Amino acid sequence: MRLTYIISVFFALHLSACTTYVEDVASEQFMPVIPDETEEERIVDGAIYTGKSNGLFATERKASKVGDIVTVALNESFNASKSQSAASGKTDSFGVTLPKGLLNDLVGKSVKDADYSFGSTQGFNGTGTASQSNAITGLVSASVVRVFDNGNLEVLGQKKLTLNNGDEYVRVRGMVRPQDIGAGNIVNSNRLANAEITYIGAGEIADTSKRGWLSKLVTAVSPL
């Protein structure tokens, strides 16, 4: 009994460590890209504003190069519902008349009625409904990792929150047009093309909220 308990504790700790390790590896893919060289600002004599400014009255520069920071304002909300129904029915019937003399020989006695009829009725009715809703709000800063020829930017970033007995990861990836970036270098998440927004947890809290592998296995092979 004690050996079984020790083995159970070992596997629980091992699985918890595995989920944390998987998320740590995934975090490496969201590391910011730092340019190898920093472009020196060139000031033209007699110019009112520098080449990095957006205009005469601009006080900040919009993100436009690899390594620049963009803040993504997450404001996603989705609602979906689906319903389906099906019905089918089938009725079969047939009759047969047998000679009385043949029946008398088979049963060994006189048969009054030699007419027989058979039939079967089948029916099926099924309905199903499903609904789902998701929402996420918040701010995540991302860095520009690629600049396309048309000027669009690919941004990539994550936020890691370490709480008691677990970590929370918020990751975002997508492409944005420079004109969609507003004041403070903030862009709404609904302006990201090919957006990938992930909110996932790792650690003890996340593991306890999931079904165990043995429970999943039993459910998969159960005929009920």
C-alpha positions as protocol buffer text, in pm:
chain_id: "A"
residue {
  index: 1
  type: MET
  ca { x: 0 y: 0 z: 0 }
}
residue {
  index: 2
  type: ARG
  ca { x: 276 y: 244 z: 87 }
}
residue {
  index: 3
  type: LEU
  ca { x: 460 y: 162 z: -237 }
}
residue {
  index: 4
  type: THR
  ca { x: 146 y: 235 z: -437 }
}
residue {
  index: 5
  type: TYR
  ca { x: 109 y: 570 z: -260 }
}
residue {
  index: 6
  type: ILE
  ca { x: 469 y: 665 z: -333 }
}
residue {
  index: 7
  type: ILE
  ca { x: 430 y: 572 z: -700 }
}
residue {
  index: 8
  type: SER
  ca { x: 110 y: 779 z: -726 }
}
residue {
  index: 9
  type: VAL
  ca { x: 277 y: 1083 z: -574 }
}
residue {
  index: 10
  type: PHE
  ca { x: 575 y: 1041 z: -805 }
}
residue {
  index: 11
  type: PHE
  ca { x: 358 y: 1033 z: -1117 }
}
residue {
  index: 12
  type: ALA
  ca { x: 155 y: 1333 z: -999 }
}
residue {
  index: 13
  type: LEU
  ca { x: 468 y: 1540 z: -948 }
}
residue {
  index: 14
  type: HIS
  ca { x: 612 y: 1417 z: -1277 }
}
residue {
  index: 15
  type: LEU
  ca { x: 304 y: 1515 z: -1477 }
}
residue {
  index: 16
  type: SER
  ca { x: 294 y: 1857 z: -1312 }
}
residue {
  index: 17
  type: ALA
  ca { x: 658 y: 1913 z: -1400 }
}
residue {
  index: 18
  type: CYS
  ca { x: 593 y: 1800 z: -1758 }
}
residue {
  index: 19
  type: THR
  ca { x: 321 y: 2060 z: -1817 }
}
residue {
  index: 20
  type: THR
  ca { x: 542 y: 2335 z: -1680 }
}
residue {
  index: 21
  type: TYR
  ca { x: 832 y: 2220 z: -1899 }
}
residue {
  index: 22
  type: VAL
  ca { x: 612 y: 2218 z: -2211 }
}
residue {
  index: 23
  type: GLU
  ca { x: 501 y: 2576 z: -2151 }
}
residue {
  index: 24
  type: ASP
  ca { x: 857 y: 2688 z: -2079 }
}
residue {
  index: 25
  type: VAL
  ca { x: 965 y: 2545 z: -2415 }
}
residue {
  index: 26
  type: ALA
  ca { x: 672 y: 2717 z: -2587 }
}
residue {
  index: 27
  type: SER
  ca { x: 773 y: 3045 z: -2422 }
}
residue {
  index: 28
  type: GLU
  ca { x: 1107 y: 3035 z: -2600 }
}
residue {
  index: 29
  type: GLN
  ca { x: 924 y: 3074 z: -2932 }
}
residue {
  index: 30
  type: PHE
  ca { x: 781 y: 3405 z: -2812 }
}
residue {
  index: 31
  type: MET
  ca { x: 1109 y: 3567 z: -2715 }
}
residue {
  index: 32
  type: PRO
  ca { x: 1153 y: 3917 z: -2863 }
}
residue {
  index: 33
  type: VAL
  ca { x: 1380 y: 3974 z: -3159 }
}
residue {
  index: 34
  type: ILE
  ca { x: 1658 y: 4221 z: -3079 }
}
residue {
  index: 35
  type: PRO
  ca { x: 1826 y: 4390 z: -3377 }
}
residue {
  index: 36
  type: ASP
  ca { x: 2198 y: 4326 z: -3408 }
}
residue {
  index: 37
  type: GLU
  ca { x: 2274 y: 4690 z: -3478 }
}
residue {
  index: 38
  type: THR
  ca { x: 2101 y: 5005 z: -3368 }
}
residue {
  index: 39
  type: GLU
  ca { x: 2050 y: 5258 z: -3644 }
}
residue {
  index: 40
  type: GLU
  ca { x: 2190 y: 5595 z: -3550 }
}
residue {
  index: 41
  type: GLU
  ca { x: 1955 y: 5886 z: -3585 }
}
residue {
  index: 42
  type: ARG
  ca { x: 2066 y: 6128 z: -3853 }
}
residue {
  index: 43
  type: ILE
  ca { x: 1976 y: 6490 z: -3793 }
}
residue {
  index: 44
  type: VAL
  ca { x: 1954 y: 6709 z: -4100 }
}
residue {
  index: 45
  type: ASP
  ca { x: 2067 y: 7066 z: -4050 }
}
residue {
  index: 46
  type: GLY
  ca { x: 1776 y: 7304 z: -4063 }
}
residue {
  index: 47
  type: ALA
  ca { x: 1512 y: 7029 z: -4031 }
}
residue {
  index: 48
  type: ILE
  ca { x: 1219 y: 7089 z: -3797 }
}
residue {
  index: 49
  type: TYR
  ca { x: 1173 y: 6720 z: -3710 }
}
residue {
  index: 50
  type: THR
  ca { x: 1385 y: 6412 z: -3748 }
}
residue {
  index: 51
  type: GLY
  ca { x: 1334 y: 6130 z: -3993 }
}
residue {
  index: 52
  type: LYS
  ca { x: 1200 y: 5904 z: -3719 }
}
residue {
  index: 53
  type: SER
  ca { x: 914 y: 6138 z: -3637 }
}
residue {
  index: 54
  type: ASN
  ca { x: 573 y: 6096 z: -3801 }
}
residue {
  index: 55
  type: GLY
  ca { x: 511 y: 6463 z: -3856 }
}
residue {
  index: 56
  type: LEU
  ca { x: 556 y: 6817 z: -3743 }
}
residue {
  index: 57
  type: PHE
  ca { x: 344 y: 6779 z: -3430 }
}
residue {
  index: 58
  type: ALA
  ca { x: 423 y: 6414 z: -3356 }
}
residue {
  index: 59
  type: THR
  ca { x: 557 y: 6347 z: -3008 }
}
residue {
  index: 60
  type: GLU
  ca { x: 622 y: 5975 z: -3044 }
}
residue {
  index: 61
  type: ARG
  ca { x: 730 y: 5736 z: -3312 }
}
residue {
  index: 62
  type: LYS
  ca { x: 508 y: 5453 z: -3425 }
}
residue {
  index: 63
  type: ALA
  ca { x: 647 y: 5104 z: -3431 }
}
residue {
  index: 64
  type: SER
  ca { x: 787 y: 5035 z: -3775 }
}
residue {
  index: 65
  type: LYS
  ca { x: 1106 y: 4830 z: -3734 }
}
residue {
  index: 66
  type: VAL
  ca { x: 1211 y: 4495 z: -3597 }
}
residue {
  index: 67
  type: GLY
  ca { x: 1244 y: 4520 z: -3221 }
}
residue {
  index: 68
  type: ASP
  ca { x: 989 y: 4800 z: -3176 }
}
residue {
  index: 69
  type: ILE
  ca { x: 720 y: 4750 z: -2913 }
}
residue {
  index: 70
  type: VAL
  ca { x: 347 y: 4735 z: -2985 }
}
residue {
  index: 71
  type: THR
  ca { x: 81 y: 4699 z: -2717 }
}
residue {
  index: 72
  type: VAL
  ca { x: -206 y: 4472 z: -2818 }
}
residue {
  index: 73
  type: ALA
  ca { x: -539 y: 4553 z: -2654 }
}
residue {
  index: 74
  type: LEU
  ca { x: -719 y: 4221 z: -2619 }
}
residue {
  index: 75
  type: ASN
  ca { x: -1093 y: 4258 z: -2654 }
}
residue {
  index: 76
  type: GLU
  ca { x: -1220 y: 3931 z: -2794 }
}
residue {
  index: 77
  type: SER
  ca { x: -1567 y: 3791 z: -2743 }
}
residue {
  index: 78
  type: PHE
  ca { x: -1724 y: 3504 z: -2935 }
}
residue {
  index: 79
  type: ASN
  ca { x: -2059 y: 3332 z: -2905 }
}
residue {
  index: 80
  type: ALA
  ca { x: -2163 y: 3029 z: -3105 }
}
residue {
  index: 81
  type: SER
  ca { x: -2461 y: 2797 z: -3098 }
}
residue {
  index: 82
  type: LYS
  ca { x: -2567 y: 2497 z: -3302 }
}
residue {
  index: 83
  type: SER
  ca { x: -2873 y: 2276 z: -3308 }
}
residue {
  index: 84
  type: GLN
  ca { x: -2956 y: 1968 z: -3507 }
}
residue {
  index: 85
  type: SER
  ca { x: -3249 y: 1730 z: -3526 }
}
residue {
  index: 86
  type: ALA
  ca { x: -3316 y: 1412 z: -3719 }
}
residue {
  index: 87
  type: ALA
  ca { x: -3612 y: 1181 z: -3755 }
}
residue {
  index: 88
  type: SER
  ca { x: -3670 y: 866 z: -3955 }
}
residue {
  index: 89
  type: GLY
  ca { x: -3935 y: 597 z: -3975 }
}
residue {
  index: 90
  type: LYS
  ca { x: -4001 y: 276 z: -4161 }
}
residue {
  index: 91
  type: THR
  ca { x: -4294 y: 36 z: -4173 }
}
residue {
  index: 92
  type: ASP
  ca { x: -4292 y: -303 z: -4346 }
}
residue {
  index: 93
  type: SER
  ca { x: -4576 y: -551 z: -4382 }
}
residue {
  index: 94
  type: PHE
  ca { x: -4651 y: -857 z: -4591 }
}
residue {
  index: 95
  type: GLY
  ca { x: -4896 y: -1145 z: -4594 }
}
residue {
  index: 96
  type: VAL
  ca { x: -4892 y: -1503 z: -4708 }
}
residue {
  index: 97
  type: THR
  ca { x: -5156 y: -1769 z: -4766 }
}
residue {
  index: 98
  type: LEU
  ca { x: -5057 y: -2131 z: -4719 }
}
residue {
  index: 99
  type: PRO
  ca { x: -5252 y: -2434 z: -4839 }
}
residue {
  index: 100
  type: LYS
  ca { x: -5460 y: -2584 z: -4558 }
}
residue {
  index: 101
  type: GLY
  ca { x: -5364 y: -2937 z: -4655 }
}
residue {
  index: 102
  type: LEU
  ca { x: -4993 y: -2861 z: -4612 }
}
residue {
  index: 103
  type: LEU
  ca { x: -5051 y: -2701 z: -4274 }
}
residue {
  index: 104
  type: ASN
  ca { x: -5259 y: -2994 z: -4159 }
}
residue {
  index: 105
  type: ASP
  ca { x: -4973 y: -3229 z: -4240 }
}
residue {
  index: 106
  type: LEU
  ca { x: -4718 y: -3007 z: -4061 }
}
residue {
  index: 107
  type: VAL
  ca { x: -4907 y: -2946 z: -3738 }
}
residue {
  index: 108
  type: GLY
  ca { x: -5094 y: -3275 z: -3730 }
}
residue {
  index: 109
  type: LYS
  ca { x: -5436 y: -3121 z: -3686 }
}
residue {
  index: 110
  type: SER
  ca { x: -5695 y: -2929 z: -3877 }
}
residue {
  index: 111
  type: VAL
  ca { x: -5614 y: -2565 z: -3936 }
}
residue {
  index: 112
  type: LYS
  ca { x: -5904 y: -2326 z: -3989 }
}
residue {
  index: 113
  type: ASP
  ca { x: -5715 y: -2018 z: -4102 }
}
residue {
  index: 114
  type: ALA
  ca { x: -5427 y: -2039 z: -4349 }
}
residue {
  index: 115
  type: ASP
  ca { x: -5378 y: -1663 z: -4397 }
}
residue {
  index: 116
  type: TYR
  ca { x: -5084 y: -1506 z: -4212 }
}
residue {
  index: 117
  type: SER
  ca { x: -4951 y: -1152 z: -4210 }
}
residue {
  index: 118
  type: PHE
  ca { x: -4628 y: -1011 z: -4073 }
}
residue {
  index: 119
  type: GLY
  ca { x: -4504 y: -659 z: -4018 }
}
residue {
  index: 120
  type: SER
  ca { x: -4243 y: -441 z: -3851 }
}
residue {
  index: 121
  type: THR
  ca { x: -4223 y: -76 z: -3756 }
}
residue {
  index: 122
  type: GLN
  ca { x: -3906 y: 122 z: -3687 }
}
residue {
  index: 123
  type: GLY
  ca { x: -3865 y: 479 z: -3577 }
}
residue {
  index: 124
  type: PHE
  ca { x: -3590 y: 719 z: -3469 }
}
residue {
  index: 125
  type: ASN
  ca { x: -3591 y: 1071 z: -3332 }
}
residue {
  index: 126
  type: GLY
  ca { x: -3282 y: 1258 z: -3226 }
}
residue {
  index: 127
  type: THR
  ca { x: -3200 y: 1616 z: -3129 }
}
residue {
  index: 128
  type: GLY
  ca { x: -2881 y: 1787 z: -3025 }
}
residue {
  index: 129
  type: THR
  ca { x: -2779 y: 2137 z: -2922 }
}
residue {
  index: 130
  type: ALA
  ca { x: -2444 y: 2296 z: -2844 }
}
residue {
  index: 131
  type: SER
  ca { x: -2343 y: 2645 z: -2736 }
}
residue {
  index: 132
  type: GLN
  ca { x: -2014 y: 2809 z: -2650 }
}
residue {
  index: 133
  type: SER
  ca { x: -1896 y: 3155 z: -2549 }
}
residue {
  index: 134
  type: ASN
  ca { x: -1548 y: 3292 z: -2486 }
}
residue {
  index: 135
  type: ALA
  ca { x: -1414 y: 3632 z: -2385 }
}
residue {
  index: 136
  type: ILE
  ca { x: -1073 y: 3775 z: -2305 }
}
residue {
  index: 137
  type: THR
  ca { x: -968 y: 4132 z: -2230 }
}
residue {
  index: 138
  type: GLY
  ca { x: -640 y: 4290 z: -2127 }
}
residue {
  index: 139
  type: LEU
  ca { x: -316 y: 4437 z: -2256 }
}
residue {
  index: 140
  type: VAL
  ca { x: -15 y: 4245 z: -2385 }
}
residue {
  index: 141
  type: SER
  ca { x: 297 y: 4411 z: -2519 }
}
residue {
  index: 142
  type: ALA
  ca { x: 452 y: 4250 z: -2825 }
}
residue {
  index: 143
  type: SER
  ca { x: 758 y: 4320 z: -3033 }
}
residue {
  index: 144
  type: VAL
  ca { x: 791 y: 4353 z: -3408 }
}
residue {
  index: 145
  type: VAL
  ca { x: 970 y: 4045 z: -3539 }
}
residue {
  index: 146
  type: ARG
  ca { x: 929 y: 4100 z: -3913 }
}
residue {
  index: 147
  type: VAL
  ca { x: 862 y: 4383 z: -4155 }
}
residue {
  index: 148
  type: PHE
  ca { x: 701 y: 4288 z: -4488 }
}
residue {
  index: 149
  type: ASP
  ca { x: 769 y: 4459 z: -4818 }
}
residue {
  index: 150
  type: ASN
  ca { x: 428 y: 4629 z: -4809 }
}
residue {
  index: 151
  type: GLY
  ca { x: 503 y: 4776 z: -4466 }
}
residue {
  index: 152
  type: ASN
  ca { x: 289 y: 4539 z: -4261 }
}
residue {
  index: 153
  type: LEU
  ca { x: 437 y: 4421 z: -3933 }
}
residue {
  index: 154
  type: GLU
  ca { x: 443 y: 4079 z: -3772 }
}
residue {
  index: 155
  type: VAL
  ca { x: 420 y: 4109 z: -3395 }
}
residue {
  index: 156
  type: LEU
  ca { x: 487 y: 3848 z: -3133 }
}
residue {
  index: 157
  type: GLY
  ca { x: 466 y: 3866 z: -2756 }
}
residue {
  index: 158
  type: GLN
  ca { x: 367 y: 3698 z: -2434 }
}
residue {
  index: 159
  type: LYS
  ca { x: 297 y: 3775 z: -2069 }
}
residue {
  index: 160
  type: LYS
  ca { x: 378 y: 3528 z: -1794 }
}
residue {
  index: 161
  type: LEU
  ca { x: 205 y: 3558 z: -1458 }
}
residue {
  index: 162
  type: THR
  ca { x: 344 y: 3352 z: -1173 }
}
residue {
  index: 163
  type: LEU
  ca { x: 79 y: 3285 z: -910 }
}
residue {
  index: 164
  type: ASN
  ca { x: 62 y: 3052 z: -613 }
}
residue {
  index: 165
  type: ASN
  ca { x: 124 y: 2695 z: -729 }
}
residue {
  index: 166
  type: GLY
  ca { x: 105 y: 2777 z: -1098 }
}
residue {
  index: 167
  type: ASP
  ca { x: 184 y: 3000 z: -1393 }
}
residue {
  index: 168
  type: GLU
  ca { x: -45 y: 3172 z: -1643 }
}
residue {
  index: 169
  type: TYR
  ca { x: 62 y: 3251 z: -1999 }
}
residue {
  index: 170
  type: VAL
  ca { x: -97 y: 3501 z: -2236 }
}
residue {
  index: 171
  type: ARG
  ca { x: 48 y: 3484 z: -2587 }
}
residue {
  index: 172
  type: VAL
  ca { x: -34 y: 3681 z: -2899 }
}
residue {
  index: 173
  type: ARG
  ca { x: 88 y: 3665 z: -3258 }
}
residue {
  index: 174
  type: GLY
  ca { x: -35 y: 3828 z: -3577 }
}
residue {
  index: 175
  type: MET
  ca { x: 15 y: 4082 z: -3854 }
}
residue {
  index: 176
  type: VAL
  ca { x: -85 y: 4446 z: -3830 }
}
residue {
  index: 177
  type: ARG
  ca { x: -92 y: 4743 z: -4064 }
}
residue {
  index: 178
  type: PRO
  ca { x: 101 y: 5051 z: -3949 }
}
residue {
  index: 179
  type: GLN
  ca { x: -209 y: 5269 z: -3999 }
}
residue {
  index: 180
  type: ASP
  ca { x: -401 y: 5053 z: -3750 }
}
residue {
  index: 181
  type: ILE
  ca { x: -155 y: 5136 z: -3472 }
}
residue {
  index: 182
  type: GLY
  ca { x: -294 y: 5419 z: -3262 }
}
residue {
  index: 183
  type: ALA
  ca { x: -161 y: 5654 z: -2998 }
}
residue {
  index: 184
  type: GLY
  ca { x: 76 y: 5497 z: -2751 }
}
residue {
  index: 185
  type: ASN
  ca { x: 155 y: 5227 z: -3010 }
}
residue {
  index: 186
  type: ILE
  ca { x: -165 y: 5046 z: -2913 }
}
residue {
  index: 187
  type: VAL
  ca { x: -351 y: 4826 z: -3159 }
}
residue {
  index: 188
  type: ASN
  ca { x: -678 y: 4643 z: -3101 }
}
residue {
  index: 189
  type: SER
  ca { x: -662 y: 4267 z: -3129 }
}
residue {
  index: 190
  type: ASN
  ca { x: -944 y: 4267 z: -3384 }
}
residue {
  index: 191
  type: ARG
  ca { x: -709 y: 4450 z: -3623 }
}
residue {
  index: 192
  type: LEU
  ca { x: -458 y: 4164 z: -3620 }
}
residue {
  index: 193
  type: ALA
  ca { x: -454 y: 3941 z: -3926 }
}
residue {
  index: 194
  type: ASN
  ca { x: -395 y: 3568 z: -3876 }
}
residue {
  index: 195
  type: ALA
  ca { x: -419 y: 3636 z: -3504 }
}
residue {
  index: 196
  type: GLU
  ca { x: -319 y: 3366 z: -3258 }
}
residue {
  index: 197
  type: ILE
  ca { x: -426 y: 3445 z: -2903 }
}
residue {
  index: 198
  type: THR
  ca { x: -355 y: 3189 z: -2633 }
}
residue {
  index: 199
  type: TYR
  ca { x: -438 y: 3192 z: -2264 }
}
residue {
  index: 200
  type: ILE
  ca { x: -316 y: 2880 z: -2088 }
}
residue {
  index: 201
  type: GLY
  ca { x: -208 y: 2773 z: -1743 }
}
residue {
  index: 202
  type: ALA
  ca { x: 62 y: 2538 z: -1619 }
}
residue {
  index: 203
  type: GLY
  ca { x: 146 y: 2394 z: -1281 }
}
residue {
  index: 204
  type: GLU
  ca { x: -46 y: 2243 z: -994 }
}
residue {
  index: 205
  type: ILE
  ca { x: -362 y: 2451 z: -1031 }
}
residue {
  index: 206
  type: ALA
  ca { x: -392 y: 2379 z: -1402 }
}
residue {
  index: 207
  type: ASP
  ca { x: -328 y: 2008 z: -1351 }
}
residue {
  index: 208
  type: THR
  ca { x: -593 y: 1968 z: -1081 }
}
residue {
  index: 209
  type: SER
  ca { x: -857 y: 2125 z: -1307 }
}
residue {
  index: 210
  type: LYS
  ca { x: -801 y: 1861 z: -1576 }
}
residue {
  index: 211
  type: ARG
  ca { x: -909 y: 1501 z: -1588 }
}
residue {
  index: 212
  type: GLY
  ca { x: -640 y: 1243 z: -1526 }
}
residue {
  index: 213
  type: TRP
  ca { x: -505 y: 1024 z: -1804 }
}
residue {
  index: 214
  type: LEU
  ca { x: -651 y: 709 z: -1647 }
}
residue {
  index: 215
  type: SER
  ca { x: -998 y: 864 z: -1630 }
}
residue {
  index: 216
  type: LYS
  ca { x: -971 y: 964 z: -1996 }
}
residue {
  index: 217
  type: LEU
  ca { x: -860 y: 613 z: -2090 }
}
residue {
  index: 218
  type: VAL
  ca { x: -1150 y: 451 z: -1905 }
}
residue {
  index: 219
  type: THR
  ca { x: -1397 y: 688 z: -2071 }
}
residue {
  index: 220
  type: ALA
  ca { x: -1251 y: 618 z: -2415 }
}
residue {
  index: 221
  type: VAL
  ca { x: -1284 y: 240 z: -2389 }
}
residue {
  index: 222
  type: SER
  ca { x: -1611 y: 236 z: -2194 }
}
residue {
  index: 223
  type: PRO
  ca { x: -1902 y: 102 z: -2404 }
}
residue {
  index: 224
  type: LEU
  ca { x: -2153 y: 302 z: -2196 }
}
